[in-house]
Structures are given as C-alpha cells and as structure tokens.
Amino acid sequence: MSLRRPIATLSVVAVSALVLAACSSSGSDDDTPANESSTVEVEDNNGTQTVASPPASVVALDNRTFETLADWDIELSAAAVSLMPDTIDYTTDDSIIDIGNHREPDLEQIVAVEPDLVISGQRFVDYDDQIAELVPDAAVLELEPREGEPFDEELKRQVTVLGEIFDKQDEAQQLVDDFDEAVERARSAYDEGQSVMAVNTSGGEIGYLAPTVGRTLGPIFDILGLTPALEIDGASDDHQGDDISVEAIADSNPDWILVMDRDAAVGEGDVEPAADILENSEALAGVTAVQNDQIVYMPADTYTNEGIQTYTEFLNDFADALEGANS
C-alpha cells in the first residue's frame, strides 16, 4: 500500500505499523523486484529440493518430461534435443542449445546457459553428480520412477511435482485424471482369463518383455492385473528385451500381444515395422492374438517419449481393443 500525500491525523505509532506491514508483505528485507521468481520446495528422488518458481533458465534431459514441458510452453535454455523424437516441438526450436544424447553429452553447454533448474532422469541419471559440480547453484531434479514403487504412481508424481514448480497444478491434475481414466477403462474391459504377452521389436528381431520388470510394458501387467502368457527365470529390463525364441512365444499362445516398436523411435534407414514382423511371422501365424487381430502397439515414439501422455494414449488404445473384442 502506498500513501500519495501526508495525512496529519496518523500517529507515529500508526505510521510505524504501516511500514512494518509493508516490509512483512514483501517476504524479505532486500530490494528484489516483485516480478522475479520466488522459490518452492519439492521432493524428488534425492530429498527436498528448493527450486526457483518459475525457473528463469531450464535444462531438460529426461525424455519422460519432454512432452509435458512442451505442452506447457516451458522455454528451455538447453536440452538433450538429440534424444527427442520429432513429435516434440522443441526439435524445431533453434534457440535451444542441444547438449546431445546420453552417450556423449556436452555437459559444458549446461554451464553456458547458467540454469537454475536441470531436469534430469532416466538416461541421464548417471551424470547427475557431474552436472551438480558444474552448476552448483542449480537444482538438479530427478523424478525417475523409483524401484519398488508403483510405476503408475511414479508417473503421476513426476507431473505433479513439475506442476508445482511451473505453477501448472491444474494442467498436471488433468494429466493425472486422464491417465487414471485410461487405466480404469482398460482394467474394466480386461478379462483375467485372457493371457497377455509383451514384446518389443528391434532390428527385425522380437524381444520378450517380462511382467513387472520388462522395459516400458512390464509395469502394465501390475497396473492392469494382466495374466502373463509366459514367465521366465532371470528376466531383465534390457532395452532390447530378453532373447527367447519365437517358438516359445508361439507355444505360450497369448490371447493378446502388446508391442513396443523400438526402431520406430530410433531406427535409421530402412527398418522393418513391428506389425510386419509379428503379423507376417509364420511361427506366430497360429497364435490366438494374431488370428484374432488382438495385437496392440504402443505409440511409435514411445522408446524416446516415455511420459505419462504416452502411457495414457496406449492404455486408451488397449481399452478400445478390449472393448471391441467384448462387443
């Protein structure tokens, strides 16, 4: 509150009270302009983080968050643009410094943009300590789904925390609601008497994705309560899937096959689409899922765009297929 001219009737005590109130409302006794960012405390995988809100300079490295940040129109100073699929608008923004992908990133480029927030995770987690040393004044945020925690809740935690930082709480809640609705649709339509197999394709080969642990699709078994068509000892989360024979897949005779096409996101040159590999396989021709056209594919960019939106889209596609088979 400002006083445009002296008011004689105010006592010294009253004036002092006004001054104290003004100082209190500013939140600090410095000269920080009111339009500069404040801070917010959030919890990530490493504990409590104090983050500028909104942050002035943002570096994005986690491919689970690219679509969310793009949809919220968050400006990036630098990012792992080389890791992004072309479905993300940032790939056409020349103002963003590309630090490269996780194999040979140019971390010094992060220093150049003086970030106050670095969103790390998934492929870049191993660089967190180096990044923290390079930009000690920045918050290095890691929201990668934690081992042992429900995967669906971890996806929702990720966007909820980002919503707090960027003042996008309503948008974050909408993402959560859309995801929950897709989960419920698929759960309601699925008959636990039907067996399910998850696979990925890469280089013309089919890899087995184990329930719970298998890359990308493994957690879907737990989220929806799916009945596995096949379970093997020593299954891994290898990005190409576990190596089992096509005959073993055929012998398990799944009612449904869920597929992630790895090459669709990262393949260069001529790559064989997953649909051709599976649907034209002589060994799989007699499998129930193939005969009944009950194969559901994840979005083409999934391998490099594994955020909550991708899972929501896939779960709705799966629900559509299940509902169609039940009609």
C-alpha positions in Angstrom: 0.0 0.0 0.0 1.4 3.5 -0.9 0.4 6.9 0.6 0.1 9.6 -2.1 0.3 12.6 0.4 0.9 13.0 4.2 -2.1 12.5 6.4 -1.7 14.5 9.6 -4.0 12.6 11.7 -1.9 9.4 11.6 0.0 8.9 14.7 3.7 7.9 14.8 2.6 4.5 16.0 0.2 4.0 13.1 2.8 5.1 10.5 5.3 2.6 12.1 2.7 -0.1 11.8 2.2 0.6 8.1 5.9 0.4 7.5 6.2 -2.9 9.3 3.2 -4.3 7.4 4.8 -3.3 4.1 8.1 -5.0 5.0 6.3 -8.1 6.0 4.2 -8.3 2.8 7.4 -8.3 0.7 8.6 -11.6 2.2 12.1 -10.2 2.6 14.0 -7.1 3.5 16.0 -6.9 0.3 15.3 -5.0 -2.9 14.2 -8.0 -5.0 11.7 -6.8 -7.6 8.2 -8.3 -7.1 8.2 -9.9 -10.6 11.2 -12.0 -10.0 10.7 -15.7 -9.2 10.3 -17.0 -5.7 11.1 -20.5 -4.6 9.2 -23.7 -4.0 10.2 -26.8 -2.0 9.5 -30.1 -3.7 10.5 -33.7 -3.1 12.5 -35.6 -5.7 14.4 -38.9 -5.6 17.2 -37.3 -3.6 15.1 -35.5 -0.9 13.9 -31.9 -0.6 14.8 -29.5 -3.4 14.5 -25.7 -3.3 13.7 -24.6 -6.8 13.1 -21.2 -8.3 9.4 -20.9 -9.3 9.2 -20.2 -12.1 12.8 -21.0 -13.0 14.4 -18.5 -15.4 16.7 -20.9 -17.1 15.7 -24.6 -17.6 17.7 -27.5 -18.9 15.7 -30.6 -19.8 17.3 -34.0 -20.1 14.6 -36.5 -19.1 12.7 -37.9 -22.0 9.7 -38.7 -19.8 9.2 -35.0 -19.3 9.7 -33.5 -22.8 6.1 -33.7 -23.9 4.8 -32.2 -20.7 7.2 -29.3 -20.8 6.4 -28.7 -24.5 2.6 -28.8 -23.9 3.0 -26.3 -21.1 5.0 -24.0 -23.3 8.0 -24.0 -21.0 11.0 -22.3 -22.5 14.2 -24.3 -22.4 17.7 -22.8 -22.4 19.4 -26.2 -23.3 18.2 -29.8 -23.6 19.0 -33.2 -24.9 17.4 -32.3 -28.2 19.2 -35.2 -30.0 17.3 -37.6 -27.7 13.9 -36.1 -28.6 11.5 -37.7 -31.1 10.3 -35.4 -33.9 6.9 -35.4 -32.3 8.2 -32.9 -29.7 8.1 -29.3 -30.8 11.4 -28.4 -29.2 13.2 -30.3 -32.0 12.4 -27.3 -34.3 13.4 -24.6 -31.9 16.9 -23.4 -32.8 17.2 -21.2 -29.7 17.6 -24.3 -27.5 21.2 -25.4 -27.1 21.5 -29.1 -27.8 23.8 -30.9 -25.4 23.5 -34.2 -27.4 22.2 -37.5 -26.2 23.2 -39.6 -23.2 26.0 -41.4 -24.9 28.3 -38.4 -25.4 26.7 -35.4 -23.9 28.4 -32.0 -24.0 27.8 -31.1 -20.3 29.8 -27.9 -20.6 26.9 -26.5 -22.6 24.8 -26.6 -19.5 27.2 -24.3 -17.7 26.9 -21.8 -20.6 23.2 -21.2 -20.0 23.5 -20.7 -16.2 20.5 -22.8 -15.3 18.6 -22.6 -12.0 16.9 -25.9 -12.8 18.2 -29.0 -14.5 15.5 -31.7 -15.0 17.5 -35.0 -15.1 16.3 -38.6 -15.1 16.3 -41.9 -16.9 19.2 -42.0 -19.4 21.0 -39.0 -17.7 20.9 -40.1 -14.1 24.5 -41.3 -14.2 25.6 -37.7 -15.0 23.8 -36.1 -12.0 26.9 -35.7 -9.8 28.9 -34.2 -12.7 26.1 -31.8 -13.5 25.8 -30.7 -9.9 29.5 -30.0 -9.8 29.4 -27.9 -13.0 26.3 -25.9 -11.9 26.3 -25.9 -8.1 23.8 -23.1 -7.8 21.2 -25.0 -9.9 18.6 -27.5 -8.6 19.2 -30.9 -10.3 15.8 -32.6 -10.2 15.4 -36.3 -10.6 12.0 -37.8 -10.8 12.7 -41.1 -12.5 10.3 -43.8 -11.3 11.8 -45.4 -8.2 12.5 -49.1 -7.9 10.0 -50.8 -5.7 7.4 -48.0 -6.0 4.1 -48.5 -8.1 5.0 -47.3 -11.6 1.7 -45.6 -12.2 2.0 -43.5 -9.0 5.5 -42.6 -10.0 4.4 -41.2 -13.4 1.8 -39.1 -11.6 4.3 -37.9 -9.0 6.5 -36.7 -11.8 4.0 -34.4 -13.4 2.6 -33.3 -10.1 6.0 -32.0 -8.9 6.6 -30.3 -12.2 3.2 -28.7 -11.9 4.2 -27.2 -8.6 7.4 -25.8 -10.0 5.9 -24.2 -13.1 2.6 -23.2 -11.5 0.8 -25.7 -13.7 -1.1 -27.5 -11.0 -4.4 -27.7 -12.9 -2.7 -28.9 -16.0 -0.8 -31.6 -14.0 -4.0 -32.7 -12.4 -5.6 -33.1 -15.8 -2.8 -35.3 -16.9 -3.3 -37.4 -13.8 -7.1 -37.6 -14.3 -6.7 -38.6 -18.0 -4.2 -41.3 -17.0 -6.4 -42.7 -14.2 -9.4 -42.8 -16.5 -7.5 -44.7 -19.2 -6.3 -47.2 -16.5 -9.8 -47.7 -15.3 -11.2 -48.3 -18.8 -8.6 -50.9 -19.6 -9.0 -52.7 -16.2 -12.8 -52.8 -16.6 -12.6 -54.2 -20.1 -9.9 -56.8 -19.4 -10.8 -60.4 -18.6 -8.2 -62.0 -16.4 -8.9 -65.3 -18.1 -7.1 -64.0 -21.2 -3.3 -64.3 -21.3 -1.1 -61.5 -22.4 2.4 -61.3 -23.9 4.5 -58.2 -24.1 7.3 -57.8 -26.7 9.4 -55.3 -28.4 10.9 -55.3 -31.9 14.4 -54.1 -32.9 16.5 -54.9 -36.0 13.9 -57.3 -37.2 14.0 -59.3 -34.0 11.4 -59.9 -31.3 12.4 -59.4 -27.7 10.4 -60.7 -24.7 9.3 -58.0 -22.1 8.8 -59.7 -18.8 5.9 -58.8 -16.5 6.8 -56.1 -13.9 10.5 -55.7 -14.9 10.4 -55.6 -18.7 11.2 -52.3 -20.3 8.2 -50.0 -20.7 5.5 -52.6 -20.9 6.5 -54.7 -17.9 4.7 -52.4 -15.4 1.4 -52.6 -17.4 1.0 -56.1 -16.1 0.9 -54.8 -12.5 -1.2 -51.7 -13.2 -3.9 -53.7 -15.0 -3.6 -57.1 -13.3 -2.8 -58.9 -16.5 -2.3 -62.6 -16.7 1.1 -63.4 -18.3 1.1 -65.9 -21.1 4.8 -66.7 -20.3 7.1 -66.1 -17.4 10.8 -66.9 -17.5 13.5 -67.0 -14.9 16.1 -64.3 -14.8 14.1 -61.8 -16.9 15.6 -58.3 -17.2 14.7 -54.8 -18.1 17.1 -54.8 -21.1 16.1 -52.1 -23.7 16.0 -54.7 -26.4 14.1 -57.2 -24.4 15.1 -60.7 -23.4 16.2 -63.2 -26.1 13.7 -66.0 -26.4 12.7 -68.0 -29.4 9.6 -67.1 -31.5 8.6 -70.7 -31.0 8.5 -70.1 -27.2 6.2 -67.2 -27.8 4.0 -69.3 -30.1 3.8 -72.1 -27.6 2.6 -69.8 -24.9 -0.3 -68.9 -27.3 -1.2 -65.5 -25.8 -4.7 -64.1 -26.3 -3.2 -60.6 -26.5 0.2 -59.3 -27.6 1.4 -55.8 -26.5 4.2 -54.3 -28.6 6.7 -51.6 -28.4 8.5 -50.9 -31.7 11.9 -49.6 -30.7 13.1 -48.9 -34.2 10.1 -46.7 -34.9 11.6 -44.2 -32.5 15.3 -44.5 -33.1 15.8 -46.6 -36.3 17.7 -45.0 -39.2 17.3 -46.0 -42.8 15.1 -48.9 -43.7 13.6 -50.6 -40.6 11.0 -53.3 -40.6 7.8 -52.2 -38.8 6.8 -54.2 -35.8 3.4 -55.0 -37.4 5.2 -56.7 -40.4 7.5 -58.7 -38.1 4.7 -60.1 -36.0 1.8 -60.4 -38.4 3.8 -61.9 -41.2 5.7 -64.4 -38.9 5.0 -68.0 -40.0 5.9 -69.2 -36.5 3.2 -66.9 -34.9 0.5 -67.5 -37.5 -1.4 -69.9 -35.3 -1.3 -67.8 -32.1 -4.7 -66.6 -30.9 -3.6 -63.0 -30.6 -2.5 -63.0 -34.3 -5.5 -64.9 -35.6 -8.0 -62.6 -33.8 -6.1 -59.4 -34.6 -5.5 -58.8 -30.9 -2.1 -57.1 -31.1 -1.9 -53.6 -29.6 1.1 -51.3 -30.4 2.4 -48.5 -28.3 2.7 -45.1 -30.0 5.6 -45.0 -32.5 7.7 -42.6 -30.5 7.4 -44.5 -27.2 11.0 -45.5 -26.8 12.2 -41.9 -26.6 8.9 -40.4 -25.2 8.0 -42.5 -22.2 6.0 -39.9 -20.2 2.5 -40.2 -18.8 0.9 -39.0 -22.0 2.3 -41.9 -23.9 1.0 -44.4 -21.4 -2.4 -42.7 -21.4 -2.6 -43.0 -25.2 -1.6 -46.6 -25.1 -3.9 -47.6 -22.3 -6.8 -46.0 -24.2 -5.8 -47.9 -27.3 -5.7 -51.1 -25.3 -9.1 -50.3 -23.8 -10.6 -49.7 -27.3 -9.3 -53.1 -28.4 -10.6 -54.9 -25.4 -14.0 -53.2 -25.5 -14.2 -54.0 -29.2 -13.4 -57.7 -28.6 -16.0 -57.8 -25.9 -18.8 -56.3 -28.0 
